[in-house]
Amino acid sequence: MLSWISLNMTPGVGPRAATKLLERFGSADAVFHARRHELEQLRLKPETIESILKNEFSDKAAHELDEVKRLGGDVLILDDGSYPLLLREIDDPPPVLYVKGDWQACFDQPCVGVIGSRMCSTYGENASEMLSRDLASRGLTVVSGLARGIDAAAHRGAIHGKGRTVAVMGTGIDNVYPRENNGLVREILAKGGCLVTQFPLGTPPLKDNFPYRNRIISGLSHGVLIVEASERSGSLITARLASEQNREVMAVPGNITSGNSFGTNYLIKSGAKLVQQWQDVVAELPSQIAASILPPKVEEERPENQAGQPDLAPADLTDNERTVWSLLKPDEATHIDILLEASGLSFGDLNAALVSLDIRDLIRVLPGKNYARRM
């Protein structure tokens, strides 16, 4: 275990270099007993060779393992039976994974990646949350990258669906990024999800880290769903990685006039599966998984509200809360002035209803005194 952690901490040893070393020497222990000329044959950087020869990180590796345990985490290594099987299949898998939470239960379920733009629209955020909720509620683990926007909505949706979600990090497991997601991380762990990263403790959110994070998202998943992505979105990189890893690539279509929809619409034109509902995702998974979930149960037809949407409101809403709920849409913001006029409520009653719905996490409060219902 310690030799694996030490190898993972060695400068210049990423997944590709680690694969070359392990193929050549057979184990992490053997790497640190290699001779200089053997290492030079692999064309490693001089500073990397010196670090391996001196085994510079052996003491730090022991401290690292102790600290991970103190934080309630675990370390999984590539030759361990606990290492995720799907991730092991990809080219150059990370030799070490730091995990925290109920990772065994998360990896025991089929995994689906749900990712997208940080600067997302209300439509995209609601679509991510709705699809993730529906997938998680049917026994699929939702994997995403803990970023703002679509990723955070995917994690929340899985939690709302009373399912499991995996947050793959581009930092050390002790360094939540962005910091605003600290509360979300606590909720992920409390609801049976887990955190995963290949980076040692204390690793900051460096730009070069996130392509590695994206490889893990697609590597852990049977398929990857992109909800919103601009022309230069990192989500398109993840889609390419997923394709290279023989994973299914799926995308939610978007408004053709929206920059956030360029990437997803392009993927669909290029052959990605168009997704409108959770059944579209499940149908693309391996046949034995799809067969265990499909066909879905036939649900009773639900009455539509004033916005033309199925009325999913809880039965215990007050009359005022139900009136406001019926006026809101999941994919469009509604200004408070419109709600005031359409509802016929006084400003005080309207505000009280909005606050109550927000506290119960049934609506989203948007900038400029706008509101939308959660799907």
N, C-alpha and C positions, 0 to 999 in steps of 0.2 A: 504493500500500500504506500509506504513512505517514498519508495523509489519512483512510483508513478507520480505522486504529488510533486516531488522534486523535479522530475522531467518536465512536467507541465509548467513549472515556475521558471524553467531555464530560458533566458532570453534567446530568441531566434528559433525556438521549438514550438511551432504551431502544429495543427493537425496533420498537415502534409509532411513536415519534417519528422514528426513523431511516427507516422506510418512508415517512412523510409527507415528510421532507426529500428523500429520493432520488427520489420521484415528482415532487416540485416542481422540483428542480434538476438531476436526471439523473445526478449522480455525487457522490462524497464531495468531490472537489476543488472542484466548483462550489458546494457548500454553504458552503465557507469563503471564497468570493468573493461571497456573497449580500449584499444591502443590508439595513439594519436594518428598513425597512418591509416588505420581503419576508418576513423571518423573523417579524415581528410578526403578519403575516397568518395564520401557522400556529398562533398562540396558544401559543407556547412560553413557558416561564417567563423572566422578565427576566434572571435570572442565567445561564440557558442561552444566551440571545441574546448576552449580553456575552461569554461564553466563546467562542462561535463567531466573533464579530466580531474578537476578539483572537487567535483560533487559539491559545489558551493552552497546548494540549497538544502542539504540533508538536515541540518539543524532546524532551519526555518520550516521545513516540511513537517517535522514533528510538532512544532508549535502551531502550525497551520491546522493540522488535524485536531489538536486539542481545542483550538479556538472554534472550529466548525462544530464540534460536539457541544461546546459550551453554548453556542447559539441555537442548538437544537437541530442542527443539520446533519447531513451524511455526505460521504464521498463515494462515488461509484467509479470504478475503473474498468477499462475496456475488456480485460479478461475475467471480469467478475460476472457470475450468472445473473446478477441483479441489473446489469446494464441493459437499457431498453433495446429490445431486439430489432425494431425497425431502424433505429438510429445506427446500430452496429452495421447495418447493411450498406450504408452509403460509403462513397469513396472518402477516405481520410476522415473517419469519425473522430471527434475530440477524445483524447485518451482518458480524460478525467472529467467527471461531472460533479458539481457541487449541487446538492438538492436539499430542500427544506420543506416539510409538510408531509402529507400522506401520499408520497410519490409512488409507492407500490400500487395503491388502489387506482391512482390516475393512469399509470402505464398499463395496468391490467385491462383497462377498457380501451376500445378502439378510439384513436385520436384523430381529430380534424382541426387543421389550422384555420383561423379566421383572422385576417389582417387587413390593413388599409391605411388611408391617409390620416396624418395627425390633425391637419386642418380640414376637418370633414364638415359636411352639411348636416342639417337636422335629419334629412332623409337617410343619409348614410349611417348616422349614429343609431337611428331607430332600427334600420334594417339589420345592422350588426347585432344589436341587442336582441331583436326578435328572433333571428335565425339561430343565434347562439343559445338562447333560452330554449327554443324548440329542440335543438340537437342535444343539449345537455340533459333535458328532461327525459330523453329516450335512451340514456345510457352511454352517450358519446362524451369523451373528454375534449373540451375546447382548448386548443393551444394558441396562444397569442404572445405578443411581445411587450406588454405592459406600457406601451407608449400612450400618449394622449390620443383622443379621438376614437377611431374605429377599434383599436386594440383594447382600450379601457372599456368601451361599450361591450365588446365580446366577453371580457371577463365578467362584467356585471350581469350580462344576459345569462351566462352559465350559472351564476350564483342565484339569480331570480328563478331559474328553471330547476333549482334544487339539485344541480349536478356538479360536476367537478371541472376545474379549469387549471391549466398549467401556464404560468407566467415565465417566459424565457427572457433572461436578462442579458444586457450587454455590459454589465458591471459585475463586481463581486456580489455575492449573495447578501452581504451586509450593507450594501449601498444602493438603496432604492432610487431609481431614476425614471421619470421625474419625481421630485420630492412630494409633489401634490398627490401622488399615488400611494403614499404610506398607508393611508386608511384603507385603500383598496387591497393592498397586500395583506393587511391584517385580516380583512374579511375573506380573502381567498384562502388563507391558512385556516381560519376558523371554520370554514365550510367544507373542508376536506380536500382543498386544492393543494398545489405545491409550486415552489420556485425552482428554477433550473438555470444554471450557468456553467460555462467552461472556464470562467475567469477566477483567479485566486482572490481571496479576501482583500478588500481595500482597492480593487481595481476601479478607476473612475470611468465615467461614460465617454470614452474616447471615440471619435468618429469611426476609426478603423475597426472597432469591436463589433459594430452592428451587422456587417455582412456575416460574421461568424455566428452571431445570434440567429440570423435569418436561416442559416443552414440547419441549425438545430430545430427551429420551428417546422420546417418542411421535412426534415429527417425523422422527427417523431411522429409525423402525421401520415395517414393513408391518403389524404388529399388536402389541398389548400384552397380556401375560398377568399377571394379578394373582393372587398365590398366597395371601396372607393379608392382610386389611385390617379394622381395627376400624371402628366407625360413623363416626368422625371422621378416618380415616386420610387422609394426603396422597395415598395411592395412588388414592383415589376421584377426586381432582382430576385426576390423570394419566389415569384412565379417561375422564373427561369430555372432557379435551383431545383424547385419541385419537379419540373419537367425533366431535368437532368437526372434526378433521383428516381425517375419512373413513378412519381406521384401524380394523382389526378389534379388538374388545375381547373378551378371553377371561378366564376365572376358574377357579380350582381350588376345588371345593366343600369345605366344612369341617364340623366338628361343630356342630350347631345350638345346643349349649349353650355354645359358646366365643365370647367377645367378639371374638376375632380373626377369626372366620368371618362376622361380621355383614355386612361390606362385600362379600366375595366372593359369599356366598349371595344378597345383595340384587342384585348385578350380574347373576347368573344369572337371577333372577326377572324382571329388567328386560330380558332378551334377550341378555346376553353368552353366548358359547359356553362350555359346560361342558367342562372339560379334565381327563381322567384319565391320558392318556399323550401322548407327543410327536406321534403321528399326528394327534391332535385339533387340535393347533396348526398343523401343516403343511397340513391340509385347509382351513384358513381363509385361507391365503396366496393371492396371485394364482395363477391356474391354471397359468401356465408354470413357476412356482417349485415348486408342489405336484407337478406332473407329473414334474419332474426328480428328486424325492425319493421319492414314493409309487409303487407300493405297496412296503412294506418287505420286506426279505428274510425268508423264513420261517426262524425259528430253531429249532434242535433243542430239544425239551422238556428242561428241566433238573430234576434231582431236588430235592424240597423238603427243607428242614432241619427241625429239631425245632420251630421257631417257625412252620412252615407257609409259609415264604418261599422263593423260588427260591434255590438254593445258588450264589451268585456268588463264593464264596471262591476266592482264588488257589490254584493247585495246590500251591504250595511251602510251605503252612502246616504247622507241626508238628502232631502229634496234639492237644496241649493247646490250641494256638491254634484249631484247627478245632473242638474241643469247645466252646470259649467262643463262637466266632463263631456256631455253630449255635443257641446259646441266645439270641442277641441279636435284636432286632427293629428295623427302620428307623424305625417310627412310634411307638415306645413305649419309655420308659426302664426299664431293669432294674437293680435295686439289687445291689450286690456280694454282699450276704448271700444273695440268691436264687441268684446265679451260683455261689457257694461250695457251696451245698447241692445244686443241680441238676447241677453238673459232676462232683462227687466228687473234685475236686482239692484238694490242700493249699492253704493261703492263699498260701504262697510261690510255688507253681506257677501258681496263678490270677493273682496279681499280675504275675508275669513275662510271662504270656501277654497280659494286658491292656496292659502297657507296650509290648510288641512290636507289637501290633495298632494301638495309638495312634501309635507312631513311623511306621508304614507308612501312616498316615492311612486305616485301614480302619474305625475306630470313632470315635465322638464321646464325649469325657469330659464328663459333665454334673455340675452341682452336686449335693452330697449323696451322693457315691460312687455315682452312677448312670451307666449306659452305654447307648449305642445304636449300632447299626451304621450306617455310611454306605451310602446306596443305590448 
